[in-house]
Amino acid sequence: MTKEEIISDQQELFEHHRFVVDPGQSLLRIDKYLSYRLESTSRTRIQNASNAGNILVNNSPVKPNYKVKPGDIVQIVLPNPPREIELIPENIPINIVYEDDDVLVVNKKPGMVVHPAYGNYTGTLVNALMYHFRDLPLFSSGEARPGLVHRIDKNTSGILVIAKNELSLNRLSRQFFDRITDRKYQALVWGTPDPPEGTITGNVGRNLKNRKIMQVFEDGSEGKPAITHYRILENLGYISLVECKLETGRTHQIRVHFSHIKHPLFNDEEYGGEQILKGTTFTKYQQFIRNCFKILPRQALHAKSLAFDHPVTGKRLSFESELPDDMVQVIDKWRKYTSGRDS
């Protein structure tokens, strides 16, 4: 198996692996074959992926007892990387939008970290889920991110779907990987994007100087392809309310894409939006902006809606959430400011 081609990719909270079986490979069950190739992955995880239709051979789903043959092209999508840290269940309230036996949809408040990581080991959404679902096998399995198939930043608010069992986890992961989901965000950005409706493209990867943030690589030399569709919902003078539809789901994608086109998100400290980038030098205007920053002490980004196919029934589900109070207050202040300036 030394001549196999191995390609690994991570997109959001799942892994994609592709193998081309060596010409000298003898017949071998695919679950055994993959457990050899993915040494850190348990056979149970591999079998769960197969049962959900997430193992393909020559582009067709196969069961765990399929026997690989020389030249087969094997692909597998796996949710959740292995456990990294000890998880502590915490009794933290969460805003539940929808729940059944297979999925949970929540409206995350701004300021809550989604999953534990360096500097944020407690108080996260995962800590809350570990407590609320402590009797479910998936949430006592030792995974670092049980049930998560996508995420939003700490200071971004909005809709998230969580899987409550292994089958749902695998099938939802596949939907995000295959871009079957429909995600829309609303954001306040500096200035007025031109054209008023368009698409931002450009590979997104870790910033070469600061690994905590991302950057756009126009030449495709680094990062992964990223596509953001947008349209202006309301022109508020020196800022605009925009709707963003994600075709891909890279880390900080909306934030870094709008920063790249010189329209960073309002009060986005990591991407330059915390500066007064448009408007006048009048003291009254400068104070108006500072007041807005106090009301909205984060990037102005909200995961407004999410649609996906139910992992068991197949029914298309769509969920929407209202803008949080801090964004509503700032939009209202800008409307009053703009109407006063025009009069």
Sequence and secondary structure as in RCSB ss.txt:
>XXXX:A:sequence
MTKEEIISDQQELFEHHRFVVDPGQSLLRIDKYLSYRLESTSRTRIQNASNAGNILVNNSPVKPNYKVKPGDIVQ
IVLPNPPREIELIPENIPINIVYEDDDVLVVNKKPGMVVHPAYGNYTGTLVNALMYHFRDLPLFSSGEARPGLVH
RIDKNTSGILVIAKNELSLNRLSRQFFDRITDRKYQALVWGTPDPPEGTITGNVGRNLKNRKIMQVFEDGSEGKP
AITHYRILENLGYISLVECKLETGRTHQIRVHFSHIKHPLFNDEEYGGEQILKGTTFTKYQQFIRNCFKILPRQA
LHAKSLAFDHPVTGKRLSFESELPDDMVQVIDKWRKYTSGRDS
>XXXX:A:secstr
 TT EEEEEEETTEEEEEEE  TT   EEHHHHHHHHSTTS HHHHHHHHHTT EEETTEE  TT EE TT EEE
EEEES    S          EEEE SSEEEEEE TT  SS BTTB SSSHHHHHHHHTTTSGGGGS  SSTTBS 
   TT EEEEEEESSHHHHHHHHHHHHTT SEEEEEEEEES  SSSEEEEE EEEE SS TTSEEEETTSSSSB 
 EEEEEEEEE SSEEEEEEEESS  TTHHHHHHHHTT  BTT GGGTTTS  SS   HHHHHHHHHHHHHS S  
EEEEEEEEE TTT  EEEEE    HHHHHHHHHHHHHHHHHH 
